[in-house]
Amino acid sequence: MPPDSHTNEPGARHDGWATLKRFLPYLWPRDNPSLRWRIVGAVLLILAAKSTTLSLPYALKWAIDAMAVTGQAGFIIALTFVLAYAGGRFAGVVFDNLRNIIFERVGQDATRALAEDVFGQLHRLSLRFHLAKRTGEVTKVIERGTKSIDTMLYFMLFNIAPTALELVAVAVIFYITFGWGLVAATAIAVLTYAWVTRVITEWRSALREKMNRLDGQALGRAVDSLLNYETVKYFGAEKREEARYAQATRAYAEAAVTSENSLGLLNIAQALIVNLLMAAAMAYTVWGWSKGEYTVGQLVFVNTYLTQLFRPLDMLGMVYRTIRQGLIDMAAMFTLLDEPQEVADAPSAPALVIKQPTLVFDNVVFGYETDRTILHGLSFAVPAGSQVAVVGPSGAGKSTIARLVFRFYDPWSGRILIDGQDIREVTQSSLRAAIGIVPQDSVLFNESIGYNIGYGRDGATQADIEAAAQGAALGDLIARLPKGFETPVGERGLKLSGGEKQRVAIARTLVKNPPILLLDEATSALDTRTEQDILATLHRVSTGRTSLSIAHRLSTIADADRIFVLDQGRLAEQGSHTDLLRAEGLYAEMWARQAQEVEEVSEAAE
């Protein structure tokens, strides 16, 4: 469902009626009539339950008044109304629970639909967004929103609306029975109660927002620390991490104490208003009884109505907080939905069609920040079926090329063409389906080896997975594992060695079977022996494909058909390994330096 267009200024609040209005299409879905009938049924049950509840004080009053009549007739009348009272209470419980049963699917479905839209939006947002956000805080927004929406809907539909209806009905009944005096007193008490509740709860909402922010900060620090478990151990920083986490949790605890103390103040203020009204109303009835104007049953009548009326109002503070917090949490989810998509498909964009898998950078200018340009008019071409490499010093823009090819970002100017088609004018899904990548750090899902290999293509069969494993030289490893393809790889694949992770990444790409292969420093984190094994595998799987290798160690790409040398985002040299050495330029200088480093390491080892 597309989000409504409106400004999303920093610090702007999007809760309240605007947020609720945006949620209504989820609650009343046009494409699901059965859910709308459930809402109608729930409303009818609300009316039935409220009608039953409003009749109960009459039954109790008539039963008590009948007890003043001696004889069999009084007994039968009193007993009849007592049984009617008990039956009415039971019927009210039945109606309420049937209402909950009918409506539960509506609330859950609306919450699910919104959560799915937000989750889908997170995958549509650019890499820049995810690099700027903490994963723990983003997931907390969805978790908190989905948990609060259902509760908020329950209170709005089954507490606030029926209570408003009951207020009107009680006002009419009090006017008919007692006149304007008691109606006015009740109205003043209810309005005062609502005003006090709102004022204190607004204060508490600000405290709650602070608690949420601190809670998200604590979770973000915890997730960040645990994801970097090895780094923490490398630098003996356990105490530092504990201190950072403790700082966040202490701040949250202080905010929570203030919030709970404010709740006590709210409860005291509410109880004072309720009991003042109860005392005044009952005293007024007793005074009327002393003058012979009212019966004993009317004392119970007033007490029962006020008790029924203020039972839901007793929860008004919690209800208001829940609704307020639900709107805040829902607004946070809509804020994610409103986050602009930096990279989006053009309207009616066609799918990428590849006959000749060529790749061309045409005068591409790009930078991650406006004040720092990474690529300065970069142009080069990768012919179909060729093995091409991109090298250069650190910061030359090599890895940026991979991100632009996958369209994680769009160039500021210039074009990137695949088989003559500008990748900005085709769908992202078709573009990424045509490109396989083996990155420097192959992050795996915390699932089995088979799941991670099969992730390369939706619907991959076991035969496809096994064939890809053999193609990536994983057969011997899997044969040695007791659980075979069902062996779990651990968080981010940490149960596997670097070489094993790279082979799983290669197998995953083989399952995808793309015409274009991108190798982004795929062996830079491996030892020399493992690197040679992985290179042999990569050379084998690159055969028949257009491959672009981004490398730091020049020895790994010396046999490439063509080598592009970048320097500060510009194409400095190009040619074969032999031609570039003969030119005695930047490439030759880098080759000599790396050869010297290897020689020094060998001498030190001796």
Salt bridges, closest charged atoms under 4 A:
ASP4 OD2 - ARG22 NE 3.96
ASP15 OD2 - ARG13 NH2 2.94
ASP15 OD2 - ARG324 NH1 2.63
ASP65 OD2 - LYS61 NZ 3.25
ASP96 OD1 - ARG99 NH1 3.37
ASP109 OD1 - ARG112 NH2 2.87
GLU116 OE1 - ARG112 NH1 2.94
GLU143 OE1 - LYS140 NZ 3.86
GLU143 OE2 - LYS147 NZ 3.10
GLU166 OE1 - LYS50 NZ 2.95
GLU202 OE2 - ARG198 NH2 3.91
GLU202 OE1 - ARG324 NH2 3.45
GLU209 OE2 - ARG13 NH1 3.04
ASP215 OD2 - LYS140 NZ 3.60
ASP215 OD2 - ARG144 NH2 3.67
ASP224 OD2 - ARG134 NH1 3.24
GLU238 OE2 - LYS233 NZ 3.14
GLU241 OE1 - ARG244 NH1 3.59
GLU242 OE1 - LYS239 NZ 3.97
GLU293 OE2 - LYS291 NZ 3.63
ASP338 OD2 - HIS6 NE2 3.17
ASP338 OD2 - ARG22 NH1 2.82
GLU342 OE2 - ARG128 NH2 2.87
ASP345 OD1 - ARG407 NH1 3.91
ASP362 OD2 - ARG415 NH2 3.26
ASP410 OD1 - ARG407 NE 2.76
ASP422 OD2 - ARG424 NH2 3.58
ASP441 OD1 - LYS501 NZ 3.68
ASP464 OD2 - ARG457 NH2 2.59
GLU531 OE2 - ARG553 NH2 2.58
ASP559 OD2 - HIS539 NE2 3.61
ASP579 OD1 - ARG582 NH1 3.11
GLU589 OE2 - ARG593 NH2 2.69
